[in-house]
């Protein structure tokens, strides 16, 4: 028996071709498992094929050994459930912009405010980092080891001093338009005051698209640089702010949680609001990309805003079926 596996498509779809020759009979079953549906095998030669969830088997003395499980289709609808849960978990005075991408099945769901641009706070550091590694690779931009260290500090410890240097050295104000062209962003723009990188504007939808670009379009070396820098984020940022909220809260990223890699953002108080954001990839093989951007009234405390974003993140992740001891309250 000869097994030939060919092709690997985005979102986990694949094509498997199996050819078997026995007693002069050639049977070639072909099946696909796609993001949207599973197609029962078509068997050419004997006119019979198993139904969904059955095993592919072949007559002969080795039939049991040759049995192949038919892959179950990936569950759909999780992204929608997560967006709904996030919006329901937000308090009445909180504006939450949410978008969720299920990379395995290719489902992207955007909440009510998901396409509305908001100030990024430190999420702009991800945009600038993507711009720098892209231009280094595509345009020959000179990036020194010291610059890479600045990038790591900006993404991990959310070091504003490091970001200030990157912003000035690598044309930070132009990063929004350059990354928008490469990653297909539609609601991202530079700050009206070019010195205020935290006031770059971006939607939750575009935030998810930037993460998708990092995970699926960047070369491995560049992707690993950015992801490892964010994975190394300490509990307290350079300015002393506690980063363990939202997707980096223990309920998600601690013992018993599904795990995540994320960038956090916080700022007070342009437009009279506190800005508190959490965006990143969650779960095994970083299947889900989640953007949670929140604005609360300035009168609310920073601690209450942190607690609310964590509650929103926990509800979101629970809806993704990424339950664990922490999420289940054990």
N, C-alpha and C positions, 0 to 999 in steps of 0.2 A: 504494500500500500504506500502511496506517495501523498504526502500532505504538502501543499504549497500555500503559504500565507503571503498575500500581496496587499500592500497599501495600508496606510494609517491615516485617517482623516481627522480633522479637527472635531472636537466634542466626542471623541472616542469611537466614532463609527469606523467599521472596518469590513474588508471583503475577504472571505475565506473560501478558497477553492479546493475541493478534495476530489481526487480522481482515483477510482478503484477499478481494477480489471480482474474479473474472476470468471473462469469457464467461458472465455470469449465474450463476456458482456462488459461493456464500459458504462459505468454510471457516474455522472458528474453532478453532484449536488452543489448548488450555489446559493448562499444566503447572505443577507446583509442585516446588520443591526444599526439602525439610524437613530438620530436624536428624537425623531417624532414618532417612530413606529418600528415594530419588528415585523419582518416579512418572512412568512413561513418558507422553508426551503422548497425549491423547485428541483426535482430529481429527474434528470433526463436519462432515459434508457429503460426504466421499469415502470414509470408512470405513477409511482407512489411516493408520498413524502409525509414526514411526521408533522403534527400540528404544533402550535406554539407551546414552548415549554417542554417539548419532548426531546428525546435524544436521537441523534443520527446514528443508525446502526446498519450493519451490512451482514448479509447472510454468509455463513461459512463457519468453520471451526473456531475462528478467532473473533466471532461477532461481539462477545462481551468485552474483550479488550479493545475492540475498535469503536465502541460506543462513544459518541461525542455529545456533551451537553449543549443544548441550544441556548445561547446567551439570552438572559432575560433583558427586556428593554429597560433603559434607565427611567427612573420615575420622573415624571414631568409635573409642573405646577408648583414646585417648591419656591421658585423665585416670587411668584405671585403671593403665595401664602406668607412669605417673609416680609414683603412690602406692606401687606395688609396688617400684619402683626406690629410692625414698626410704627405705623401711623396711629394705630389704636393705643399703643403704649405711651405716646407723647401726651404731655399735659396740655390743658386748654390754652395756656398762654405761650406755649412753645411752638415755634415754626420748625417743622422737620422736613428736610428734603432728603429723599431716600431713593436709591436705585440698587437693584440686585441683579447680578449676572450668574446664571448657572452654566459654567463652562462645559460641563459634560454633555448637556443636551442643547446648548446654544440658546437658552431662553434669557432674555433681558426684559426686566419689568421696571417701570419707572413710576414713582409715586406722584401724588397730586402736584407737589412742588419740585419734582425731580429735575425738571428742565429749566428751573429758575436760577440764574446766576446769583451766587452769594460770595462775600469776601472769603478767601481761602484760609486766612491766618497761615499757619505753617504748612498747610498742604501745598502751598506754592513751591516749597522746597523740593517736592517730588517732580514737579514740572521742570524746574531748573536743572535738576539732576539728570532727567531724561534728555533734556536739550544738550547738556554738556557731553554725555557719553555718545549721543547720536552724532553730534558735530565732530567729535574726535574721530569717530569711525568713518563718517561720510565725507567730511570736509578737511580732514587733516588738522583739526584744531589742536594746538599744543596744550596738553594737560599734564602737569607735573605730578610727581608723587605727593608733593605737598598739597596740590589741588585736590587730589583724590582723598587725602586725609580730611580736608575741609568738607568735602562731599559726605564722607562717612559721619563726621561730627554733626553736620546739618541734619542728616536723616535719622541718626540714632539718638543722640542726646538732644536733638532739636536745638542745636547751638545757634543762636541768632547772630553771634559775632562771625561764625563761619559762613553763615548765609549772607551776611553783609558783604564779605569779601568775594564770594562767588557771584553775587548779584552785580557788583561793580566790575569785576574782572571779566565776566563772560556775557555781558549785555543781558542782564536779567530781564529788563523790560521787554526785550524782543523774544523771550522764550515762549510766551503765550501764543504768539502767532505762528512761530516755527513748529512747535509741538502740535498745534491745532491742525496744521497742514499734514503733518506726517501721521498723526493718530486719528484724524477724522473728527476733531472736536468742533462743536458748533456753538457753544455758549461759554467760551473762555476768552478773557481779554486782560490786557495789562492794566495796572492800577492807573487811575487818573493822575495821581502824584507818583511819578516814576521812582521816587525814593522809598515808597512804602510797599514793599513786596507782599506784606500781609494783606493788602487790599487788592491784590489780583482777584478777579472775579471768575467763578467757575461753577457749573451746575453739578448736581450729584451724578447725572448721566455722564458728563464728561470725566468726572473723577473715576468712575468705573471704567470708562474707555481707556484712560491713561494706564490704569492697572492692567487691563487686558493687553494693552500694547507692551507693557513691561514683561508680562508672563508669557506672551505668545509670539511677539514679533522681535524683541531684542535678541541679539546673539547671547548664547549662554553666559559668556564671560561678563558682559554688561549687565544682564539680568541678575546674575549671582552677586555682583558688586552691590547693586541697589538693595536686593532682598536681604543680603547678609547684614548690610548696614542697618536696615530697619529692624531686623531680627535681634540685633544687639542693643536695642533701645533699653537704657536703664530705667528703673522705676521712676526716678526723678530726673527731669530734664535739666539742662545746664542752668536754667533760671530758677530751679527749685520746684517747678510745677510737677505735681504727681501725674505721671502719664498712664497710670493703671486704671483707666476708665474705658467705657465703650468696648471696643473689640479687644483691648488689651487688659480689660478687667479680669481678675482671677476666675470669675464665673465662666469666661470664654477661653482665656489663655492660661489659666492656672491648672493645678492638678485636678483631674476629673473633667476638665473642659475639652472641647474639640481641637483647640489650638488655632492660632492665627498669626499673621504677620501684618502689621498695620502702621500707618502714620497718623499721628494725632495733631490736632490744631486747636489753639485757644487764643482768644483776643477779646479785649474790652476797651472802648465800647463805641466803635463807629456806628452811626445811625441809632444810637441809644440802645444797642443790644450787646449781650454777651454772645460771642461766637465760640462754639465748642463742637469740634468735628472728630469723627473717627472713621477711617476708611482703610480697607485692606482685603486680604484674602483669608478665607476661613475653611477649615476642614481638611480631610485627607486629600493630598495632592492639590491643595489650594483650589478645590472645585468651585467654591462660591466667592465672587467678588462683591463686596458690600460697601456702599457709601452712605454714611449717616451724617448729615450736615444739620446743625441745629442753631437756632437763634432764640435766646430767651431775653425777657425784659431786663434792662440794666439793674433794676431794683432787686432782682433775684440774686441769691448768693451763688458764688462760684461752686460751693460744695453741693448745693441742691442741683445745680446744672449738671455737675459731674455724675451725681446719683441718677439723674433722669436719663442721661445718655447711656449709662450702664444698663438701666432697666430696659431701654429701647433695644440695645444690642442683645441683651439676653433673650428678649421676646423674639427678635429677628432670627437669632441662631437656633432657638428652640423650634421655630416654624420650619427651619431647613432640615428638620429631623436629625440635627446634630446634637442629640441629647446625651448627657453624661451625668455623672454623679453630681457635679457642681450645678448644672442646669436643672437637675431634678430635685435640688435642695437637700441632697444627702451629703 
